[in-house]
Every structure is written in structure tokens, then in C-alpha cells.
Amino acid sequence: MSDPDAPLPTDAELSILRVLWREGPSTVREVLAHIDDAGYTTVLKQLQIMRDKGLVTRDESSRAHVYAAAVQAASTEKRLVDDLLDRAFGGSARRLVAHAIAGDSVSDEEIGAIRDLLDSVQSDDSDDGPDDS
């Protein structure tokens, strides 16, 4: 379902994709109900552009066309993070994480979840180590 060659979505496209990922296939009006500060024709035009880019599909079988995400959320998020990691942090995951958790915007609960994630990644890596046999 996800095309690795599809372009990265713009901020406006990502807002629409989030609606489609959360709500499932939707008409323009249904998408519009979840988007602030946009008009019908703006959302329609954006969806048409996204279709041309391969980010969404369009079902024309009914009077109101229904749009669906053509890319998966997880793979799109990974591609966006990989792009940010390369462009902004020169490939340094440590620097990216340091910036992501700096400041007051990260709760203690999120820090705990990040620790758990790091522990599980570290234990997975040690499981893949060389055998002593």
C-alpha cells in the first residue's frame, strides 16, 4: 500500500493524511470537517494534487468521490523522521533525540516510555550478538 517512491507530504498534505488514517476513506466534506482554516475548494484541490502524487486514491463509483490514504502512517512517519535526521542532524540520532526530549514539552511518562523503548532496543541488540559455541 505504501509507495517508497511517493514524495514526502507537505504540512498541509500531512494534515489531510492524518484525517484519512484516523477516519478511513472519506469524502472532501468529511475531511473538511476535521481540518481547521480551510475551505471546500482548498481541500478538494489539495486532495487532487495528493492523488497525482500518489499519496491518496480516489473512488469515483459514487456521486461524492471518496479519498483514501495510499501511504501507510508508520512508513510515512519513518520517511519523515529519516529525512529530518539526515537534513537537520547530519544523521546523528543522538542529536535528534537530545533535541526532541529537551525542554518542558516531554512529560515524565513519555521519558519513562522512551527509557523502556531504549532498554528493549538494547536487549534486542544483545540477543543478536555472536554465539559462544
C-alpha positions in Angstrom: 0.0 0.0 0.0 2.9 2.4 0.7 5.0 3.6 -2.2 8.6 4.3 -1.1 8.9 6.5 -4.2 6.0 8.7 -3.3 7.1 12.2 -2.4 7.2 13.3 1.3 3.9 15.1 2.1 3.9 18.8 2.8 2.5 20.0 6.2 -1.0 20.6 4.6 -0.9 17.2 3.0 0.1 15.6 6.2 -2.9 17.2 8.0 -5.2 15.6 5.4 -3.4 12.2 5.6 -3.8 12.2 9.4 -7.6 12.6 8.9 -7.6 9.7 6.4 -5.5 7.5 8.6 -7.7 8.2 11.6 -11.2 8.3 9.9 -10.6 6.0 6.9 -11.8 6.7 3.4 -13.6 10.0 3.3 -15.3 12.5 1.1 -14.0 16.0 0.8 -16.7 17.3 3.2 -15.8 14.6 5.7 -12.1 15.6 5.5 -13.0 19.3 5.7 -14.9 18.6 9.0 -11.6 17.7 10.6 -9.4 20.5 9.1 -9.3 24.0 10.6 -9.0 27.1 8.5 -9.6 25.6 5.1 -12.4 25.8 2.6 -14.0 23.1 0.5 -12.2 24.0 -2.8 -8.9 24.2 -1.0 -9.3 20.7 0.4 -10.5 19.4 -2.9 -7.6 20.9 -4.8 -5.2 19.5 -2.2 -6.7 16.0 -2.5 -6.4 16.2 -6.3 -2.7 17.1 -6.0 -2.2 14.4 -3.5 -3.8 11.9 -5.9 -1.4 13.0 -8.7 1.5 12.5 -6.3 0.3 9.0 -5.3 -0.4 9.9 -1.7 -4.2 9.2 -1.9 -6.5 7.2 -4.1 -10.0 8.3 -5.3 -13.0 6.1 -5.6 -15.3 7.6 -8.2 -18.0 5.0 -8.0 -20.5 7.3 -6.2 -21.5 10.8 -6.7 -19.3 12.1 -3.9 -15.8 10.9 -4.6 -14.2 9.1 -1.7 -10.5 9.5 -1.0 -8.3 7.1 0.9 -4.6 7.2 2.0 -2.4 5.4 -0.4 0.5 5.5 2.0 0.7 4.0 5.5 1.1 6.2 8.5 4.1 4.2 10.0 6.1 4.2 6.8 5.4 7.9 6.1 6.4 8.8 9.7 9.6 6.8 9.3 10.4 8.5 6.0 9.8 12.0 7.5 12.0 11.2 10.5 14.7 9.8 8.3 14.6 12.9 6.2 14.8 15.2 9.3 17.6 13.1 10.7 19.7 13.5 7.6 18.9 17.1 6.8 18.9 18.7 10.2 21.1 16.4 12.3 23.6 15.1 9.8 22.4 11.5 10.5 23.0 11.8 14.3 20.2 10.0 16.1 21.7 11.1 19.4 21.4 14.8 18.5 17.8 14.3 17.2 16.7 12.6 20.5 18.5 15.2 22.6 16.6 18.0 20.9 13.3 16.0 21.0 13.5 15.5 24.8 15.0 18.8 25.8 12.7 21.3 27.5 9.4 21.1 29.2 7.3 19.6 26.4 8.2 16.0 27.3 6.3 14.5 30.3 7.8 12.2 32.9 5.5 9.5 31.5 7.0 10.0 28.0 10.6 9.9 29.3 9.8 6.6 31.0 8.3 5.2 27.8 11.4 6.3 25.9 13.7 4.6 28.5 11.6 1.4 28.1 12.0 1.6 24.4 15.7 2.1 24.6 16.0 -0.8 27.0 14.1 -3.1 24.6 16.2 -2.0 21.6 19.4 -2.6 23.7 18.2 -6.0 24.8 17.2 -6.9 21.2 20.7 -5.9 20.1 22.4 -8.1 22.7 20.2 -11.1 21.7 21.7 -10.8 18.2 25.3 -11.0 19.4 27.7 -13.7 18.5 27.2 -17.2 19.9 29.9 -18.6 22.2 29.6 -22.0 20.7 
